[in-house]
Amino acid sequence: MNGGKLSYRFLGGSGLKVSEICLGTMTFGERKDGLVQCSENESHAILDKFVEMGGNFIDTADIYCNGLSEEILGNWLKKNSQKRERYVIATKLRSPMSDHANGCGLSRSHIMQAVDDSLRRLRTSYIDLYQIHCWDDGVPIEETVSAMNDLVRMGKVRYVGASNVLGWQMQKIVELCRQKGYQPWVSLQQQYNLLCRQSEFEVFDVCQNEGVGVLPWSPLKGGWLSGKIRRETTSSSLDPKSRIGWASEAAGRANQAAPSYDQFANEKTWKLLDLMESIGQKHGKSVAQVALRWLLEKNVVSSVVIGVKTLKQLEENCGAAIGWKMTADEVSALDEASEYDVPYPYEMVRRLNKDRKRNKIA
């Protein structure tokens, strides 16, 4: 604990310390699809409060509001330029940012252009953590890893990470870095929450074994684990400005970051939410804080990426990491309530090795 402020953890196997809560900035800037976002002034107020609470880890991406999120963060960094070394700024690349043939993906060509564009928007001379936003089947991973390592050698980037990859893909990246003597990739930003645990199948095993820190995104599953959705909630009663309300209004809107009502409105979810509320009441905490705390109890997690639109939401989310812990029994109860079907071969390999675990030799 840190005197009412956020504590810090090492990011994966690196020597870089990050706050246990990472402020995601996907809510910063105007969108064209109708989702309500934060203005620049609101965004800067959230950033100021986050830093006041001990936060030092801030995540964005070039595609967020087509670069506007990076620009808003960059304007804030400019105002705080004398403190730049205190902040760990993370951004991501891969998405199309222009209409020419090489304006997207993970080719050396696009990586070199994208990093310069992000540096310009962020108004900084270096990026602390540069992450691929997703695997790219169109580009040999050797080309991508080599180019990312060159960015570290050039001083434009200090650490490298991945996002939204499969287990074999993460292992391939690890092995390439090892074989070539490249800077090891230190993090994996992956969707992970009590309603989405499938990354536990394999990719998190790679992270655990190879010293890659997990950064869960969508920890509240687009609002499903925020405490605002209850048994008595109906699709017609949803706030249309919320992610779930927006996703439920029209066919084809729902996605991983904005799930619809129908996707999770079932007895298993209601029982899970009831349990979360019960655990929260014992500690004087909210359902959202229980959801975030559960993630922080996982050894593979370095920091949890949150997305907020108000100072109240920020304070509540950060409160998940300040001054309390869940008991082992409570964590186990949540594990059981959110249990999912593990497919073959993962179920069989896990079962046959249940009594074959050995302590790692340092």
C-alpha positions as CSV (number, residue, x, y, z in Angstrom):
1,M,0.0,0.0,0.0
2,N,1.1,3.6,-0.6
3,G,-0.6,5.9,1.9
4,G,-3.9,6.2,0.0
5,K,-2.2,6.4,-3.4
6,L,-1.6,3.8,-6.1
7,S,1.2,1.3,-5.7
8,Y,3.6,0.2,-8.4
9,R,4.7,-3.1,-9.9
10,F,7.4,-4.0,-12.4
11,L,6.2,-4.3,-15.9
12,G,6.7,-7.9,-16.8
13,G,10.4,-8.9,-16.4
14,S,11.6,-5.4,-17.1
15,G,13.0,-2.9,-14.5
16,L,10.2,-0.4,-15.4
17,K,7.7,0.4,-12.6
18,V,4.1,1.2,-13.5
19,S,1.1,2.0,-11.4
20,E,-1.2,-0.9,-10.7
21,I,-3.9,1.0,-12.6
22,C,-3.2,2.2,-16.1
23,L,-5.3,5.1,-17.4
24,G,-6.6,4.1,-20.9
25,T,-7.6,7.1,-23.1
26,M,-9.9,5.5,-25.6
27,T,-12.6,7.8,-24.1
28,F,-10.7,10.9,-25.0
29,G,-11.8,12.8,-28.1
30,E,-14.9,13.0,-30.4
31,R,-16.1,9.8,-32.2
32,K,-18.3,9.6,-35.2
33,D,-20.3,6.6,-34.2
34,G,-22.4,8.3,-31.5
35,L,-20.6,7.0,-28.3
36,V,-20.2,9.8,-25.8
37,Q,-16.6,10.8,-25.1
38,C,-14.6,13.3,-23.0
39,S,-13.7,16.8,-24.2
40,E,-10.1,17.9,-24.1
41,N,-10.7,19.9,-20.8
42,E,-12.4,16.9,-19.3
43,S,-9.6,14.6,-20.4
44,H,-7.0,16.8,-18.9
45,A,-8.9,17.0,-15.6
46,I,-8.9,13.2,-15.5
47,L,-5.2,13.0,-16.3
48,D,-4.4,15.6,-13.5
49,K,-6.5,13.6,-11.0
50,F,-4.9,10.3,-12.0
51,V,-1.4,11.6,-11.4
52,E,-2.5,13.1,-8.1
53,M,-3.6,9.7,-7.0
54,G,-0.2,8.2,-7.8
55,G,-0.8,7.0,-11.4
56,N,2.1,7.1,-13.8
57,F,1.0,4.7,-16.5
58,I,-1.1,6.1,-19.4
59,D,-2.2,4.1,-22.5
60,T,-3.4,5.3,-25.9
61,A,-3.3,4.2,-29.6
62,D,-3.0,6.0,-32.9
63,I,-6.4,4.8,-34.0
64,Y,-8.3,6.2,-31.0
65,C,-10.5,8.9,-32.5
66,N,-8.2,8.8,-35.5
67,G,-5.2,10.3,-33.6
68,L,-7.2,12.8,-31.5
69,S,-6.7,10.8,-28.3
70,E,-2.9,11.0,-28.8
71,E,-3.1,14.7,-29.5
72,I,-5.1,15.4,-26.3
73,L,-2.6,13.5,-24.3
74,G,0.2,15.3,-26.1
75,N,-1.2,18.7,-25.2
76,W,-1.4,17.6,-21.6
77,L,2.2,16.3,-21.7
78,K,3.3,19.6,-23.2
79,K,1.9,21.4,-20.2
80,N,3.7,19.0,-17.9
81,S,6.9,18.7,-20.0
82,Q,9.2,19.3,-17.0
83,K,7.7,16.1,-15.4
84,R,7.9,13.9,-18.6
85,E,10.2,11.4,-17.0
86,R,7.6,10.6,-14.3
87,Y,5.1,9.3,-16.8
88,V,5.1,5.9,-18.6
89,I,3.4,6.7,-21.9
90,A,2.2,3.7,-24.0
91,T,0.7,3.8,-27.4
92,K,-0.1,1.2,-30.1
93,L,0.0,0.8,-33.9
94,R,-1.3,-1.4,-36.7
95,S,-4.7,0.2,-37.7
96,P,-5.2,2.1,-40.9
97,M,-4.3,5.8,-40.4
98,S,-4.2,6.8,-44.1
99,D,-5.6,5.5,-47.4
100,H,-2.4,4.5,-49.2
101,A,-1.2,0.9,-49.6
102,N,1.3,1.0,-46.8
103,G,-0.8,3.1,-44.4
104,C,-1.6,0.2,-42.0
105,G,-0.2,-3.1,-40.6
106,L,3.1,-4.0,-39.1
107,S,5.5,-3.7,-42.0
108,R,8.8,-1.9,-41.4
109,S,7.5,0.9,-43.7
110,H,4.4,1.5,-41.7
111,I,6.1,1.1,-38.3
112,M,8.7,3.8,-39.1
113,Q,5.9,6.2,-40.3
114,A,3.6,5.4,-37.4
115,V,6.1,6.0,-34.7
116,D,7.0,9.4,-36.1
117,D,3.3,10.3,-36.4
118,S,2.6,9.2,-32.8
119,L,5.6,11.1,-31.5
120,R,4.4,14.3,-33.2
121,R,0.9,13.9,-31.9
122,L,2.1,13.1,-28.4
123,R,4.6,16.0,-28.5
124,T,7.3,13.9,-26.9
125,S,10.7,12.7,-28.0
126,Y,10.2,9.1,-27.0
127,I,7.5,6.5,-26.3
128,D,7.9,4.5,-23.1
129,L,6.0,1.4,-24.3
130,Y,5.2,0.9,-28.0
131,Q,2.8,-2.0,-28.7
132,I,1.5,-3.8,-31.8
133,H,-2.3,-3.5,-31.6
134,C,-2.9,-7.0,-33.0
135,W,-1.0,-9.7,-34.9
136,D,-0.7,-9.0,-38.7
137,D,-0.9,-12.1,-40.9
138,G,0.2,-10.0,-43.9
139,V,3.7,-9.3,-42.6
140,P,6.4,-11.8,-41.5
141,I,6.8,-11.4,-37.8
142,E,10.6,-11.3,-38.3
143,E,10.2,-8.0,-40.1
144,T,8.0,-6.6,-37.4
145,V,10.2,-7.6,-34.5
146,S,13.3,-6.3,-36.2
147,A,11.8,-2.9,-36.9
148,M,10.5,-2.6,-33.4
149,N,14.0,-3.4,-32.0
150,D,15.4,-0.7,-34.3
151,L,13.1,1.8,-32.7
152,V,14.6,1.0,-29.3
153,R,18.1,1.3,-30.7
154,M,17.2,4.7,-32.2
155,G,15.9,5.9,-28.8
156,K,12.4,6.6,-30.1
157,V,11.0,3.7,-28.0
158,R,12.2,2.4,-24.7
159,Y,10.1,-0.8,-24.3
160,V,8.1,-3.0,-26.7
161,G,4.9,-4.9,-26.1
162,A,2.1,-6.8,-27.9
163,S,-1.7,-6.7,-27.8
164,N,-4.4,-9.2,-29.0
165,V,-2.2,-12.1,-29.9
166,L,-2.4,-15.9,-29.6
167,G,-0.2,-18.1,-27.5
168,W,2.0,-19.4,-30.3
169,Q,2.3,-15.9,-31.6
170,M,3.6,-14.5,-28.3
171,Q,6.0,-17.4,-28.0
172,K,7.3,-16.8,-31.5
173,I,8.0,-13.2,-30.6
174,V,9.8,-14.2,-27.4
175,E,12.0,-16.7,-29.3
176,L,12.9,-14.3,-32.0
177,C,14.0,-11.7,-29.5
178,R,16.1,-14.4,-27.7
179,Q,17.7,-15.8,-30.9
180,K,18.5,-12.4,-32.4
181,G,19.6,-10.6,-29.2
182,Y,16.8,-8.1,-29.5
183,Q,15.2,-6.2,-26.7
184,P,12.7,-8.6,-25.0
185,W,9.0,-7.6,-25.4
186,V,7.8,-6.9,-21.9
187,S,4.0,-6.8,-22.0
188,L,0.8,-8.1,-23.5
189,Q,-2.3,-6.0,-23.5
190,Q,-5.2,-8.5,-23.8
191,Q,-8.9,-8.5,-23.0
192,Y,-9.3,-10.1,-19.6
193,N,-12.2,-9.9,-17.2
194,L,-14.6,-12.1,-15.2
195,L,-16.7,-12.6,-18.4
196,C,-13.7,-13.1,-20.8
197,R,-11.1,-15.5,-19.4
198,Q,-10.2,-17.5,-22.6
199,S,-6.7,-16.0,-22.8
200,E,-5.9,-18.2,-19.8
201,F,-5.9,-21.2,-22.2
202,E,-2.4,-20.6,-23.5
203,V,-1.1,-17.1,-24.0
204,F,-1.1,-16.3,-20.3
205,D,1.0,-19.4,-19.7
206,V,3.5,-18.0,-22.2
207,C,3.5,-14.7,-20.3
208,Q,4.0,-16.3,-16.9
209,N,6.8,-18.5,-18.2
210,E,8.6,-15.8,-20.2
211,G,8.2,-12.8,-17.9
212,V,5.7,-10.9,-20.0
213,G,3.4,-8.7,-18.0
214,V,-0.3,-8.8,-18.8
215,L,-2.2,-5.5,-19.1
216,P,-6.0,-6.4,-19.1
217,W,-8.2,-4.2,-21.2
218,S,-11.9,-3.9,-20.9
219,P,-11.7,-5.1,-17.2
220,L,-15.4,-4.2,-16.7
221,K,-16.5,-5.8,-20.0
222,G,-17.8,-2.7,-21.5
223,G,-19.9,-1.9,-18.4
224,W,-21.3,-5.4,-17.6
225,L,-19.1,-5.5,-14.5
226,S,-19.6,-1.9,-13.5
227,G,-22.4,-2.5,-11.0
228,K,-24.9,-0.6,-13.2
229,I,-26.4,-3.8,-14.7
230,R,-28.6,-5.9,-12.4
231,R,-31.0,-8.8,-12.6
232,E,-33.9,-6.3,-13.0
233,T,-32.2,-4.4,-15.8
234,T,-33.9,-4.8,-19.2
235,S,-32.5,-3.9,-22.6
236,S,-35.1,-1.1,-22.9
237,S,-34.0,0.5,-19.7
238,L,-30.3,0.8,-20.7
239,D,-28.8,4.3,-21.0
240,P,-28.3,4.8,-24.8
241,K,-25.2,6.7,-24.0
242,S,-23.6,3.7,-22.3
243,R,-21.5,1.2,-24.3
244,I,-24.0,-1.6,-23.7
245,G,-27.0,0.6,-24.5
246,W,-25.3,1.8,-27.7
247,A,-24.4,-1.7,-28.7
248,S,-27.9,-3.0,-28.0
249,E,-29.7,-0.3,-30.0
250,A,-28.9,-1.6,-33.5
251,A,-27.8,-4.9,-35.1
252,G,-24.1,-5.2,-35.9
253,R,-22.9,-2.7,-33.3
254,A,-21.8,-5.1,-30.6
255,N,-18.1,-5.9,-30.4
256,Q,-15.5,-7.0,-27.8
257,A,-15.2,-3.5,-26.4
258,A,-18.9,-2.8,-26.6
259,P,-20.9,-5.9,-25.8
260,S,-24.7,-6.0,-26.2
261,Y,-27.3,-6.8,-23.5
262,D,-28.3,-10.1,-25.1
263,Q,-24.7,-11.4,-25.1
264,F,-24.5,-11.8,-21.3
265,A,-28.1,-11.5,-19.9
266,N,-28.2,-15.0,-18.5
267,E,-28.4,-16.8,-15.1
268,K,-24.6,-17.4,-14.9
269,T,-24.0,-13.6,-15.2
270,W,-26.6,-12.7,-12.7
271,K,-25.2,-15.2,-10.2
272,L,-21.7,-13.8,-10.8
273,L,-22.9,-10.2,-10.2
274,D,-24.7,-11.2,-7.1
275,L,-21.5,-12.8,-5.7
276,M,-19.5,-9.7,-6.6
277,E,-21.9,-7.5,-4.8
278,S,-21.8,-9.7,-1.8
279,I,-18.0,-9.7,-1.7
280,G,-17.9,-5.9,-2.2
281,Q,-20.3,-5.3,0.7
282,K,-18.0,-7.2,3.1
283,H,-15.2,-4.8,2.2
284,G,-17.2,-1.7,1.6
285,K,-16.3,-1.8,-2.1
286,S,-18.3,-1.6,-5.3
287,V,-19.0,-4.3,-7.9
288,A,-16.5,-2.5,-10.3
289,Q,-13.8,-2.5,-7.6
290,V,-14.3,-6.2,-7.0
291,A,-13.9,-6.8,-10.8
292,L,-10.7,-4.8,-10.9
293,R,-9.3,-6.3,-7.7
294,W,-9.8,-9.8,-8.9
295,L,-7.5,-9.0,-11.9
296,L,-4.9,-7.5,-9.6
297,E,-4.8,-10.7,-7.6
298,K,-3.6,-12.6,-10.6
299,N,0.2,-13.0,-10.6
300,V,0.6,-12.5,-14.4
301,V,-1.0,-9.1,-14.3
302,S,1.3,-6.0,-14.1
303,S,-1.4,-3.3,-14.3
304,V,-5.1,-3.0,-15.2
305,V,-6.1,-0.7,-18.1
306,I,-9.2,1.3,-17.2
307,G,-11.4,3.6,-19.3
308,V,-13.4,6.4,-17.6
309,K,-15.4,9.4,-18.6
310,T,-15.7,11.1,-15.2
311,L,-13.6,11.9,-12.2
312,K,-16.0,9.9,-10.1
313,Q,-15.4,6.8,-12.2
314,L,-11.7,7.4,-12.0
315,E,-11.7,7.6,-8.2
316,E,-13.8,4.5,-8.0
317,N,-11.6,2.5,-10.4
318,C,-8.4,3.5,-8.7
319,G,-10.0,2.6,-5.3
320,A,-9.8,-1.0,-6.4
321,A,-6.0,-0.9,-6.0
322,I,-5.8,1.2,-2.8
323,G,-5.9,-0.1,0.8
324,W,-7.5,-3.5,0.5
325,K,-7.2,-7.1,-0.9
326,M,-9.6,-9.9,-1.4
327,T,-9.1,-13.2,0.5
328,A,-7.9,-16.3,-1.3
329,D,-11.4,-17.8,-0.7
330,E,-13.1,-14.8,-2.3
331,V,-10.8,-15.0,-5.4
332,S,-11.5,-18.8,-5.7
333,A,-15.2,-18.2,-5.4
334,L,-15.1,-15.7,-8.3
335,D,-12.9,-18.1,-10.3
336,E,-15.6,-20.8,-9.8
337,A,-18.5,-18.5,-10.6
338,S,-16.9,-17.3,-13.8
339,E,-15.7,-20.7,-14.8
340,Y,-15.9,-21.6,-18.5
341,D,-15.6,-24.7,-20.6
342,V,-12.0,-25.4,-21.4
343,P,-11.7,-27.1,-24.8
344,Y,-9.4,-30.0,-25.8
345,P,-6.4,-30.2,-25.7
346,Y,-6.1,-27.6,-22.9
347,E,-8.5,-29.4,-20.5
348,M,-6.8,-32.8,-20.9
349,V,-3.2,-31.4,-20.6
350,R,-4.2,-29.4,-17.5
351,R,-6.0,-32.3,-15.9
352,L,-3.2,-34.8,-16.4
353,N,-0.6,-32.4,-15.1
354,K,-2.6,-31.2,-12.0
355,D,-0.3,-33.1,-9.7
356,R,2.9,-32.7,-11.8
357,K,3.6,-29.0,-11.0
358,R,7.2,-28.2,-9.9
359,N,8.6,-25.1,-8.4
360,K,10.6,-22.9,-10.8
361,I,14.4,-22.9,-10.2
362,A,15.6,-19.3,-10.1
